Amino acid sequence: MKSIIRGIRRHHLQRLKKARAFDQAIGESRQGDSTALGRHVNTPAKCSCWMCGNPRRYFEEKSRQERIRDEKFDADSAMMGELNFDEKTL
């Protein structure tokens, strides 16, 4: 069983290396560098700047799941007649 899992993991690693070998995130100067390719397969984002990173950190945007939850909460509150209910009062 262990060798099957190892084989699957190696298969996916080779598949990702093949798919990301010519990705723009590596840069043209390091296209043939196996170290850069391995790093890019494990961590596709080069950095965590405001363009590449999590938008919740930099723009304080809510995730899709949080927005849906808030909409449902607002709808439930409106149905219950608690329009002035605030989460801070919990």
C-alpha positions as CSV (number, residue, x, y, z in Angstrom):
1,M,0.0,0.0,0.0
2,K,2.8,2.4,0.9
3,S,4.5,1.9,-2.5
4,I,1.2,2.7,-4.3
5,I,0.8,6.0,-2.4
6,R,4.4,6.9,-3.1
7,G,3.9,6.1,-6.8
8,I,0.8,8.3,-7.0
9,R,2.7,11.1,-5.3
10,R,5.6,10.8,-7.7
11,H,3.2,10.6,-10.7
12,H,1.5,13.9,-9.6
13,L,4.9,15.5,-9.0
14,Q,6.1,14.6,-12.5
15,R,2.7,15.7,-14.0
16,L,3.0,19.1,-12.3
17,K,6.6,19.6,-13.3
18,K,5.6,18.9,-16.9
19,A,2.7,21.3,-16.7
20,R,4.6,24.1,-15.0
21,A,7.9,23.8,-16.8
22,F,7.1,26.7,-19.1
23,D,5.1,28.8,-16.7
24,Q,5.7,32.5,-16.7
25,A,6.2,32.6,-12.9
26,I,9.6,30.9,-13.2
27,G,11.1,33.5,-15.5
28,E,12.9,32.9,-18.8
29,S,16.4,33.1,-17.3
30,R,15.7,30.1,-15.0
31,Q,13.7,27.9,-17.4
32,G,16.1,25.0,-17.3
33,D,16.8,25.2,-13.6
34,S,15.5,22.1,-11.9
35,T,15.7,23.7,-8.5
36,A,13.5,26.6,-9.5
37,L,11.1,24.2,-11.2
38,G,10.8,22.1,-8.0
39,R,10.3,25.1,-5.9
40,H,7.6,26.4,-8.3
41,V,5.8,23.0,-8.3
42,N,5.6,23.0,-4.5
43,T,4.8,26.8,-4.1
44,P,3.3,28.2,-7.4
45,A,3.2,31.8,-6.1
46,K,6.6,33.5,-6.2
47,C,5.8,35.8,-3.4
48,S,3.1,37.1,-1.2
49,C,3.0,40.7,-2.3
50,W,-0.3,42.6,-2.7
51,M,-0.6,41.3,-6.3
52,C,0.1,37.6,-5.6
53,G,-1.0,37.3,-2.0
54,N,-4.2,36.7,-0.2
55,P,-6.7,39.6,-0.9
56,R,-8.1,39.2,2.6
57,R,-4.8,40.3,4.0
58,Y,-4.2,43.3,1.8
59,F,-7.7,44.6,0.8
60,E,-9.7,43.2,3.8
61,E,-12.1,41.5,1.4
62,K,-14.3,38.8,2.6
63,S,-14.2,35.4,1.1
64,R,-17.1,34.1,-1.0
65,Q,-18.1,31.8,1.9
66,E,-18.1,34.6,4.4
67,R,-20.2,36.8,2.0
68,I,-22.8,34.1,1.6
69,R,-22.9,33.5,5.3
70,D,-23.4,37.2,5.9
71,E,-26.2,37.4,3.3
72,K,-28.0,34.5,4.9
73,F,-27.6,36.0,8.3
74,D,-29.0,39.3,7.1
75,A,-31.9,37.5,5.4
76,D,-32.7,35.5,8.6
77,S,-32.5,38.6,10.7
78,A,-34.9,40.5,8.5
79,M,-37.3,37.6,8.6
80,M,-37.2,37.5,12.4
81,G,-37.8,41.3,12.6
82,E,-34.4,42.0,14.2
83,L,-33.2,44.6,11.7
84,N,-31.0,46.4,14.3
85,F,-29.3,43.2,15.5
86,D,-25.6,43.4,15.5
87,E,-23.0,40.6,15.9
88,K,-21.2,42.6,18.5
89,T,-24.0,42.2,20.9
90,L,-23.6,38.5,21.2
